[in-house]
Amino acid sequence: MNIDVKKILIFMYIIVPTIFYLIPLIVYFVFGEFCVFFSSKYCTNFNELISLLIGHFLLGTLVVLTLKKSKYDLKFKKESLHLNFLALIILVGVSISSGIVQALLFSLFFVVMANISISKMFALLLLIVSFLVLILFEQRTLLVLVSIIVFIKFIASRTYFQLFLLVLFAIFMLVYVLQPLRYGQIPFSEYQNVTMALGYLYQHLSPVYYTAYLANSIDFSTVKLLVEFIPLGKSIFGEPGAAEFISQQGLAGSFLDEGLRLGSNSSMYFSIIGIPILLFIVSIIKFEIEFLKSKILTNSILLYLVVQGSFFIRRSFASYMIDILLITFWVVIISIIIQTIKKRKQRYDI
């Protein structure tokens, strides 16, 4: 089964970020300022607004163009009961593990899912497991990722307008259904009127904008920018990750003591030092697709970037690189195993 994901990539990496970061710019021109309220009131200026808009647009466009050699074609093989079961076990492993083990299993999950067709029964089981993770561990990410993978054929066949409606539906589900369930609350029980509901949406999006503007305003050193995409970089350089550093700069001590953290954002690379690093990261992806010419690797990277497109507006693209390098690691291991088995089989045939 082949699926053309070009439309999804264009929509998630170019159209959605453009709309998302254009809204504050429009508000700025209409009201003279755009402010977000999180741990404190933060008002942005025109230079920050235009930097985020143009930066995300250009980076998203570059990502889409980098994948051109893949023809944006996801090629799923025939259903395999054993591999379907393996994918389910890996997902459970991702749910209950942490640290480097979780990172390894997470990347392996994409390698397996990108190269098999899943049955309806296993698709349902994957959704059930990821929903249980939401309820038990208060984590929505796996449910979002698994949902995109399970329904990717349906999503890829939509028009751009239909994709826009799907995004609105997804935001509605994330904010008003999954977020309350995440904390054991009944959906819609907290909103007495439309104004309160819209206020909750603004409150939910504020951290994303706040992190983006804060990351763009901080003067990151070269080392801190490198740590974000190098595996074990925090340990090697003895530096905190971007999310931790941004949180230290933008959150009051009381919030930090409670364990609250901001995320990272690609805007931290929209600088003279950061842009060459982003270009280097994109060139690595381009090299892996165009010169290594591994169908398993290309499929895995393509699926990963399609699924992670839903987080492009709020997560540093550089952080994707760690997962992609781990995906490459697994593909190399799997390729060695396959070649070893083939050689042994040829010997026995002789």
N, C-alpha and C positions, 0 to 999 in steps of 0.2 A: 504494500500500500504506500503510495506516494502522496505527500501533502505539500502544496506550495504555501510557504509561510511568509512570503515577501510582504503581503498586505499587513499581516500582524506586526512585522518588524517596523515597517514604515509608520504604522499607527502608534505603536508603543514607544518608539525611539525618536520620532520626529513630531507627529501631530499632538499627542498627549502632552509632552513637555512644553511645546509651544503654547498650547492653550493654558496650561497650568501656570506658567510663569508670565504669560501675557496679561492675565486677570489683574495681578497687583499693579502692573504698569498702567492699565486702564483706570484702576481706582486712584492711582497717584495723579493722573492727569485731571480726573474729575474732581477730587477732593483736596488735592495739593499734598497729600501724604498717604503712605500705606504703613499701618502699624500692626504688629502681632503682639498678642498677650500670652505669655507662657509663664516663666518664672518671674518675668518682669516685662514692662512695656518696651518694645523695640521698634523704632521707626526707621525705615530704610530711605536711602536717597536714590536719585535717578540713575547714577552710575552703577550702583549695586543691582538695581532692577534690570537694566539693559544688559549688564554683564551676565546675569543668570539666564536671561532669555536667549541671547545670542550664543552663549557658551553651550547650553544644553542642545540648542538647535544644531549647531555645527558638530558637536560630539556625536549626537544621535545620527546625523546624516553620514558622518564618517564610519560609524559602526555598520550601518546598512550597506554602504558601498564596499566595505571591507569583506563582507560576506557574499559579494557578487559571484565569485568563482564557485560557490556552493550551489549556485542557481536557485538558492532559497528552497531547495527541495529536500524535505525530510523523507527518508526511505525506511519504512518499517518492514521488518521481515515477518514471516508467518508466525502465527501463535505458537507458543511453546509453553506447555504446562509447567515444566521444570523452571524455566526462566521467569514465568509469571509468579511462581511461588517464591523464587529467589528475590524478586523485586519486593514482594510483600514482607519477607523477612528483613531485608535491608531497611525498608521504611520503618519497621518496628525498631530496628537497631538505631536508626537516626533519632527516633522519638525518645529513647531512654538513655542515650549516650550523651557525652559532652566533649568539648575540647578537640584534640586532634583526631580522636576516634570518630567523633561525630562528623568532622570535616571529611575524613576519608570515606565514610559510609555515604555521606551526602553526595559526594562526587561520583562514587560508584553507582549510586541509584540512577543518576542521569545517564551513565554509560549503558546500563542495562535497559532502562526505559526507552532510550533513543534507538535501540536496535532490536526491539521486539514489538509485536502487536499484542495488546492485552485483551483478554476476553471480557465480556460484560460482567461476569461474576467477579473476576479479580479487580476490575475497575471499581465495582461496588465495595469490595473489601478494602481497597486502598482509600476510598473516600471515608469509609467507616473508621478506619484506623486514624486518619488525619483529623476527623471530627472528634474522636476520643482524646486526641492530643490537645485539641482546643479546650475541651471541658476539663481534663485532668491536669494539664500543665500550663493552661492559659496562653497557648501559643497558636496564633492564626496562620503563620507563614506556611506551614506544611499543607494546610487545607487549601490555601490559595494556589500553591504550586501544583499540588495533585489535581485540583479541579481543572487547571489550564491544560495539563497533560491529558487527562481523561477526555476532555471536550475539545481538544485541539482541532480535530477534523471539522467539527461544527463551527468553531470560531473562525478558522481559516476560510470558510466558504461564505462568510458574511460580507456585505458591502461596508464601506467606510462609515456610512451613516448608521448602519446596524451595529457596527463595532462601537460607535460612540454611545449608542443606547445601552449596549452591554456594559460599557465602562460605568455609566451612570447607575445601572442596576448593581454592578459590583460594589461601587462606593456605598450605595444604599445598604446592601447586605453587610458590608464590613463595618460600617459605622453604627447602624441601627439594629442589627441582628447579632452578628458575630461578636462585636465588642461587648455588649451586655452579657451574652452567654459566656464569654471569656471570664467574666467575674461573677458568674453564678446569678445573674439578674435576668428578669423576664424582659424580652424585647419590648420597647415602646412604653414600658411602665413608668418611666421617668419624665415623659414629655406630656405636659398638659395642653399645649397649643403649638401651632406651627412655628411661632417665634422661638420657643424653647428648643424645638427640633433643629431649626436652622442654626441657632446659637451653638448647639452641640456639634454640628458639622464644622462650624468655624473653629471651635475649640479643638476638634480632632485634627484639623488640617494645620493649625497654627504651629505645632512643633516641626512640621516638615518645612514650612517657610522659614521659621526661626533658625533651624539648623542650616538651611541653605545660605541665608544671609550671613549668619555668624561665621560659617566655614569660609565664605568668600572674603570676609573682612579680616580674618586672622592671617598673619604673616607666617606661614608654615616654612620650616627649614627643609632643605633637600632630604635630609635623613627622615624626617617625619612623613614626607610624601612617599618615600621609598618603602617605609615600614608597612604602608597600607596594602601593598600588593606582593610583597616578598613573603613566601612561606616561612614561618617561625621568625619573621622580621623583628617582632617585639622582643623576643629573647636574644636575638643576635645583636641588635643595636641597643638593647636596654631602654627602649622608648615605649611609652604608652601608645595604644592604637589611636586612630583619628577620633573615634567615637568618645573615648575616654578623655582625650585632650580637649575636644570641643566642649564636652560636658563640664570639664573643670573651668573653662573660660566663660561659659554661658549660664551655669546654674549656681544658685546659692548653696552654701554649705549644707543647709538643712535638707535640700533636695538630694544632694549627693549622699548624705548620711542615710537617707531612706532607700538608697539603691537606684534612684531614678537616673537614667542616662539618655542623652541625645544620640542620634545616629551619625553617620558620615554623609557627605554629599559631594558630588563631582565638582561643585563650585570651588572646593579647596584647591583644585588644580587649574583654575582659570587665572593663571599668573604667568610671568615670564619663566619661572622655574618649573611650574606645573605642566604647562602645555607640551614641552618636549617629552616629559614623562608619559603623558597620555598618548602622544604619537608613538612612543616606543612600545607601550602596552598594545595598542591597536596593531602595530607592525608584527608583534609576536603572534597575535591571532591570525593575521594575514599569512604569515609564514607557515603556521601549522596547517592551515587549510590549503594553500596553494602549492607548497613544496613537499610537505610530508605525504600528501595525497592518500591519506588513510580514510576509507569510507566510514569506519567505525568512529574515528576521531572527529571527522567533519560533522557527522550526524549528531554526535554527543554535544559538541560545541554549539551547533545550531539549535538544538532543543534547549540547551541551557540558556542561551541568550534570548530565545523566544519567551521562555517561562520567566526569566529574570527581568524581562522588559517591563513587567508590572511594577517593579521596584526602581526603575531607572530615575524617576523624578525625586526619589528620596534617599537613594543609596549611592555611595561613591562607585563609579564604574571601575576604578582601579581595584576595588576589593573583589570584583568578579574574577580578577586574574588568579587569585589563589585557588579558587575552585577549578578554573580552567587548567591550571598547571597540575592539579591533582587528578583531573579527568585525563590529562595526557599521560600521567604516571600509570593510571589503571589500564589505559589502552595499550601502552607499551608492555605491561605485564601480561595482559590477555593475549596480545599478538605473539609474544614469546611462547606462551603456553600452547597456543594453536599451532604455531610452526613446529614446536617440539613434538606434538602429537602427530602431525602430518609426516614428519621425518621417520618417526618410529613405525608408523603405519606402512610407509613405503619400504622400509627394511623388511617388515614381515611379509609384504607382498612379494618381494624379491625372493 
